[in-house]
Amino acid sequence: MRSVWRSSWALVVVLSVLIAGCAREAQGPATGQLTLTGAGATFPYPLYSKWFSEYAKVNPQVRINYQSIGSGGGIQQLKAGTVDFGASDAPLSNEELKSMPGPVVHIPTVAGAVVIACNLPGGPDEVRLTPEIIGDIYLGDIKRWNDHRIAAANPGARLPDLPVVVAHRSDGSGTTYIFTHYLAAVRKAWADRVGAGKSVDWPVGIGGKGNEGVTGVVKQTPGGIGYVELAYAVQNSLASARVRNAAGNFVKPTLSTTQAAASGAAEAMKKDVRVSIVNAKAADAYPIAGFTYLLVYRDQANRAKGEALVKFLDWAIHDGQRLAEPLLYAALPPDIVIIDEAALRTIRFQGKPLLEK
């Protein structure tokens, strides 16, 4: 009897395992998930991180893994085909577009402000800086915080007798692209001696990797000054400078002043989304601002991934925009959402659009 019982029990166990295996096979993989990979800009990372976690709730079948390695790194990984999308605050130049394996579509996602963050113990809560002062600091011509040029822009303020410790990005960076394009636009000496780009030959300063790295240098260094995205400055309680804009007003970097800088860009973006909004003319515009972009190949090699990618992008430019403002990014104006919608309809697999109309 015992041997019969054991045989019957063994048969039940085997049948249970087989039935469970068949059920799993019918249902597909255990997770049933598709993973998209991306890499690039640190500038929008606080928002993108939120987007990816929220989208997982909307569409549990899709997971998005993102490496915040800087715009330059994201472009290189997209070019190498090691990621499904890149992210950059610097749009690809015509030369860069030609060097890519296939046509690349730029999707503007939000606009953000590049803050001049300062660590001034004993100094004013908000220092005021002109374009000339910022340029001279980064050229190494202003070496102390109580310099007469800074004092002239801050009448009555007590400026500390501290050395100016400049921080800049050490990696290829879209934040650097925005900042150096601003300097080149407002300071001829900068345009002539240094120029603009994702990386430049810095005359002075300490390098930090990512917005996180520059934030860390400024936060830990009395007299430190660096350029970082607004969310990083706020989250790390860094004082940010008021910067004189094209209208002559000293403007604080805020959500509303960033929106003012972005609001006039739609007309130009109808022709080409790769526009600059630095030194915008609006009276209340913060002058160091820019759009950030997700970069995808127009012709997708994998249908399932391509469909998942365009569905996420469609969600990001619509429902995802409500998450931008709480994290201090300027949501896309309606006219630019329409431009993005048209761009998404160009993404295809084997010649057929992937976005359902």
Residue, then its C-alpha position, 0 to 999 in steps of 0.5 A: m500500500r505504501s508503494v502505491w501511495r508513493s507512486s500516486w503522490a509522485l504522479v500528482v506532483v508531476l501532473s501539477v508541475l506540467i499543468a503549471g508549466c503549460a499555464r505559464e506557457a499559455q500566458g507568455p513570459a512570467t513578467g510579460q514585460l518589454t524593456l526600453t533603454g535610454a541614455g543621456a541628459t542629466f538636465p531633465y533626469p528628475l522629470y524623466s525618472k518620474w515619468f518612467s515610474e508613472y508610466a509603469k503604472v499606466n502601462p505595466q507591460v513596459r519598463i524603461n531603463y535610463q542612464s543619466i550620463g550626459s547629453g554627449g554620452g546619450i548621443q553616442q549610445l544612440k549612434a552606436g545602437t546600444v539604446d532605444f532612445g537618446a536624450s539631449d538638451a543639445p539638438l543634433s547639428n546638421e553634421e551630427l545628423k548626417s553621421m547617424p546610421g539613420p534619420v533621427v527625430h527630435i521630440p522636445t519634451v519640456a523647457g528648463a532653466v539653467v541656474i547660476a548657483c552660488n555658495l556665499p556664506g555671509g553674502p546676500d541671499e540673492v546675488r545679482l549678476t549681469p551677462e558681463i559678470i558671468g562671462d568674466i567669472y568663467l573667463g577667469d577675469i573676476k577672481r573674488w566675490n567682492d570685486h567692484r564689478i559684482a559690487a556695482a550690480n549689487p548696491g548696498a549688499r555685503l559681498p564676502d571677501l572670498p575667492v570665486v571657485v568656478a565649477h563646470r561640467s566635465d562631461g559632454s553636456g546639453t546643460t553646457y550647450i545651453f550655458t555656453h550658447y548663452l555666454a556666446a550670445v551675450r559676451k563677445a569675448w567668450a564667443d571669440r575665446v571659447g565658443a559654444g558646445k556640449s563641451v568646451d576648453w574651459p579657461v578656469g574651474i573645477g569639473g563635475k560629472g553631471n548636474e549632480g557633480v556640479t551641484g556637489v562642487v558648489k554645495q561643498t565649496p564656500g565661494g563656489i559658483g556653477y551652472v545647474e538645472l533649476a530642480y537640482a538647485v532647489q532640491n539642494s537648497l542652493a542660492s540662485a542668482r538673479v540674471r539681467n535679461a535682454a530687456g534689462n531686468f534682473v530675473k530670478p529663475t522660476l517656472s514662470t520666467t522659464q515659461a516666458a522664455a519658451s512661449g515665443a518659440a513655437e513659430a520658429m519650431k514649425k520650421d525646425v524644432r532645434v531652436s535656441i531660447v537663450n536671451a529671449k526678449a520677453a520682459d520677464a524671461y529668464p535668459i538662460a533656458g532651453f528645451t530638452y529633447l528625446l532622440v529616436y530613429r525615424d525607422q524602427a528596427n523592432r516593431a514591438k519596441g517601436e510601438a511601445l516607444v511611440k506610445f510612451l512619447d505620446w503619453a509624455i507630451h500629453d498626460g506626462q506634462r502635468l508632472a513637469e511643473p511640480l518638478l520646476y520644468a516648463a510644460l510644452p505650450p499647446d502649439i509645440v505639442i501639435i508639432d510633436e504630434a506630427a513628428l511622432r506620426t513620422i516614426r515607422f516600421q517598414g515604412k508604416p507609421l507606428l502611432e495609431k491615429 
